[in-house]
Amino acid sequence: MTEQEIIDKTNKVFEESFEIEKERLVPSAHIFTDLGLDSLDVVDLVVALQNSFGVKIRNEEKVRDIRTLQDIYQFISSVKNEEDKKSI
Amino acid sequence: MTVLERVKLYLLNLHFYIFFILLSGTVIPTLTLFVIILRPISSRRGTMKRFRRAINWYGKIIMAIPFPFIRVRYEDEGKDDRDKPYIFVCNHRSASDAFLIGVLPNELVQIVNVWPFRIPVLGLYAKFSGYLNIKRMPPEQFRQKAMQLLDDGVSIVFFPEGTRSTTGQIGAFHGAAFRLALESRVPVVPICISGSENIPPKGSSLLRAGTIRFRRLPAIVWNEYKDLTAFAFKNRVRIIIEHELRIMENKA
């Protein structure tokens, strides 16, 4: 999966599950202060990302460190890479 | 403000606070006595129901004191079943909003901040009535208690902005009410309160004359929101309330 595909798919989760307008989905957007999520919304976000990317997200510490959309793109990319390595 | 207007303002408040103290001093003990007398012949559930209804009546009586200088108009567009539980979601502009809730015919518990529990006497009643302090409660404990109340048929009132708005603009919503709705499947009722912003204004105890409109919108039922996340749901309800307030205030 390319970097652009990860960005598009992640943004789609925000558009469809959180009904956030496309224009607000810039990599530097802070998910709490700019997009208005709270800590419990992150639980819904993780579920939606899992369903969208077909991955299991377990690393709670890394999830807690997520602040911006760019952090999410990088996080999904690392989860995907780990899963790809396991499947080889 | 002219001298005459200032005199009128002070007279209105003198009238309100004298009767507020007198009525609180008589209504609260009377309603308490009524509940205590009936306690031996009714279940704990029945007692709580009566106690919460008594609090509604107290709110109604307090809001009737400054009539006709302050009028409350209850507009029910929902006509929902008063014996079923609902999650009421209200905009918040004034300390009087908590008393205004008494116009609802349902058995209610309010979700409050820390300060209402600190009000002498009323804070104790809020605690005994089962009001939940969302700031002091871990999310899981809050969820359990709120679910129990809904299971018992008690409606829950949220002010999801978390604080009173001073600008007239509706603030961002917190998600607790909507997460609870998604889990409990209880209908959510948006409530629009207009005109309370100066009764009294935030940071003051002086009530201004005016009309408060309390509009209960039709309930949003489980089938209408089941596919939404709590985040999307809270923003939709926020838009509904904001739109309705614009209509009520002729800004649409």
Interface residues (C-beta under 8 A of the other chain):
Chain A: S17 F18 E19 G36 L37 D38 L40 D41 D44 A48
Chain B: P139 A172 H174 G175 A176 R179 T229 A230 F231 A232 N235 R236
